[in-house]
C-alpha cells in the first residue's frame, strides 16, 4: 500500500488562501464537528445535517485541499489523518478565538470591558480630562482609558492615523478636512496673566496697544492657545514677537511668576494661581478671548457604546 504523502502546515495554509471560495465557514464547522465527535453522522447531527449532506460537505472540503482529512473506519466512525490533525488544531484555535471575541464584544456591549484611546491638546488633557476620566472609571471600572497629550496639530495627526478614538482641542479645527467630524465640547476663556508685582497688575484695565508692548511668553507654534491668541491680535492689527516660547502651561505659569513677562493662558490652567494670588490677571479693555472647545473623530468611525458613555460623563465636566 503506498505511503500517504504528508502535507505540511505551510501547504495547508496556502490551500486555505487559494481555495477560500471553496473552504467556507460551513466546511470548517462540519470538519470540526466530525473531528470532535469522531463520526461524520454525529458531526452532521450537531449542525442539523443528514449523513449524506455531511459526507458531501466533508468530501468537498477534502477535494478543495487535494488531501484526505479523515480515514473512514470499516465498522464505525472516522480517524483523522496527519493533515486532519493539523487542520483540527487550527479549528480548535479558531473556535477559542471566536468564543473570546464573543465574550469581549458582550463585555463591551455591557460596558464591562474594552478600551478607549483619547488624545487632547495640553490644556484640556491636563486640566479637564483627568477629572472626567476618574469619574468614568468609577462608573465603568472594567474599561481601560489611555490619554495622549500634545499640541493640537500632533493630536489631529494621531486621530488621522487611527491611534486614538477621540481628540479634544481648544482651537477651531473646522477646516481640518472632510474626513474629520467636529463637534462642540464646551467653552474656555483665555486670560492675560502677569506676576502680582508687575506694573500692569495694579491697573483696573489695560488697552491692547499697551499690552502688546510688554515682553511676552507664548506657547509653541501649533498650540491651540497660541493660535487663538495670535488670530485675535491679527484681527485687531497687532502682532507679538514672544521673548520666550515654552511648550507647557506649567512652564509658562512658573516663568510669568518669576519675571516681568505677560502671557495668554487658559482660564482652566490658571484658576488656582489666580485664586491664591500667586499670579495676577490683566484685564484688557478691548479684548475678549472666549473660545470653543472641540471634540473630533474620524467621520467614518462610528460612535460606539464606550465612546458614547464617556462623552456623557465628559459633558458634566466641561465649562458651559
Secondary structure, 3 states (H helix, E strand, C coil): CCCCCCCCHHHHHHHHHHCCCCCCHHHHHHHHHHHHHCCHHHHHHHCCCCHHHHHHHHHHHHHHHCCCCEEECCCCCEEECHHHHHHHHHHHHHHHHHHHHHHHHHHHHCCCCEEEEEEEEHHHHHHCHHHHHHHHHHHCCCEEEEEEEECHHHHHHHHHCCCCCEEEECCCCCCCCCCEEEEEEEEEEEEEEECCCCHHHHCCCECHHHHCCCCEEEECCCCHHHHHHHHHHHHCCCCCCCCEEECCHHHHHHHHHHCCCEEEEEHHHHHHHHHCCCCEEECECCCCCEEEEEEEEECCCCCCHHHHHHHHHHHCCCCC
